[in-house]
Every structure is written in C-alpha cells, then in structure tokens.
Amino acid sequence: MDIDLIIFDCDGVIADSEVLSAQVLIEQLGGLGIAMTPAEVRRDFLGRSFPTVAQTIRQRFGQPLPDRFEADYRARLLDRFAAELGPTPGFMAMLDGLPVPGCIATSSSPERVGRTLEVLGLADRFAGRVFTASLVRHGKPAPDLFLLAADRMGCAPANTLVIEDSSPGIAAGLAAGMHVLHYAGGAHLRGAEPTPLPPGIRSFDNWDQFFQLLADLQEGAPIP
C-alpha cells in the first residue's frame, strides 16, 4: 500500500503541550471551586475542542462558567506556551527526514495552533497545511476534519496516515478510512494507564521508531 500523506495531531503529538493545558485548566477551575485531577482531564478532555470541554464541565458540575472563561484560559495558556512549550522528544529530527507530505489537523483553535507553531519554529514549515475543528461542523471523533485535510491536500483517505494521541482522534481517523498510529510519547501519557486501542492499532512512544512503523505499513507487514 502507498502512504502519500501524514496527518499529525498537534497537541500531544507535535507539541508537548497537554500537561501545560491541563495545569492551566485545573488552576482556572479551582478558582471557581471546581476540583479536577490531571487524570480526569486526560480521560475526559484529551483530543476534544474547548467548546466541548466547557459544555461537559457545565453539565457535570451544574454551574455556568464566566463569560470570559475561555478567553482567560486561552490567554493564560499562551503565556505558558511562550515560556515553557517544546516539541515532543525527537519530533524535529523525524520531521527533517519525512519522506511524504505532512499536515496538521487539530481540535485546537486557529489562534492556539498558530501560536504553538510559532513558538516551536514550525509556522513556515506547515504554512497552508493546518486544519482546525473550526472548519468543520463536527469535530473529532467524527471523521470530518481528517477528510477535509486529506481533500485539501489532494490525497485519498486510503492513502493517508493519521498520528494521534487521543481516543477521539483515533476514532476519527478510523471513521475516515485512514491508517492510524497512536503516539504515546507525550509527557501527559508517561506513567499513565495505557490508552485502550481498537484492534490493529499500533502504539509507539519514540519518534525513532516511526520510520520503521511507516515502512511496515507500506509493506503491509502484520501487526505484532
């Protein structure tokens, strides 16, 4: 089989950002008297858009969120990104050797992913190849975002590989009829309970492993 396009999720795959995101959200919720743990944030919100996260919080805790909750969260998070954000270990070296085109499809807002790529020095690298959930009616786990990205990149879904760290993202890739790999090398997944994976989905936690996994997919190698 041919893999002609690789779609990367951003947070937790390219950017090692999920721990920072969880910390900012937990701190902000704490100021409202709402207690959440990093494990709960990882379990319930990983891979979800912020409007979905906010709706879930309102429903679960039965209280409204301040009008500026999202804006304040994003501002605080971007400040943390500027000071602390880095790529996932080994991603930059892997990207330099990528043999096929790559793009980004993320649940993050355009502002957040744009700032993320600026901080990481990748804005020019992915210029014109960033697709956010704001472009589609249904975000992950629906396939819409990945299908849009493949269409804009001129690649058939069957020849597209998705790299995801979250269950909603994996579900979206499979629903789109794409090949999927689970990346577990982000700081938010270290020491955590393994993510339950659908049959046939391989997981890796080191970008040094990626090219062998890509070759295995190209050659149709059996999953161990």
C-alpha positions, 0 to 999 in steps of 0.5 A: 500500500502507498502512504502519500500523506501524514496527518499529525495531531498537534497537541500531544503529538507535535507539541508537548503541550497537554500537561501545560493545558491541563495545569492551566485548566485545573488552576482556572477551575479551582478558582471557581471551586471546581476540583479536577485531577490531571487524570480526569482531564486526560480521560475526559478532555484529551483530543476534544475542542474547548467548546466541548470541554466547557459544555461537559464541565457545565453539565457535570458540575451544574454551574455556568462558567464566566463569560470570559472563561475561555478567553482567560484560559486561552490567554493564560495558556499562551503565556505558558506556551511562550515560556515553557512549550517544546516539541515532543522528544525527537519530533524535529529530527523525524520531521527533517527526514519525512519522506511524504507530505505532512499536515496538521489537523487539530481540535485546537483553535486557529489562534492556539495552533498558530501560536504553538507553531510559532513558538516551536519554529514550525509556522513556515514549515506547515504554512497552508497545511493546518486544519482546525475543528473550526472548519468543520461542523463536527469535530473529532471523533467524527471523521470530518476534519481528517477528510477535509485535510486529506481533500485539501491536500489532494490525497485519498483517505486510503492513502493517508496516515493519521498520528494521534494521541487521543481516543477521539482522534483515533476514532476519527481517523478510523471513521475516515478510512485512514491508517492510524498510529497512536503516539504515546510519547507525550509527557501527559501519557508517561506513567499513565494507564495505557490508552485502550486501542481498537484492534490493529492499532499500533502504539509507539512512544519514540519518534525513532521508531516511526520510520520503521512503523511507516515502512511496515505499513507500506509493506503491509507487514502484520501487526505484532 
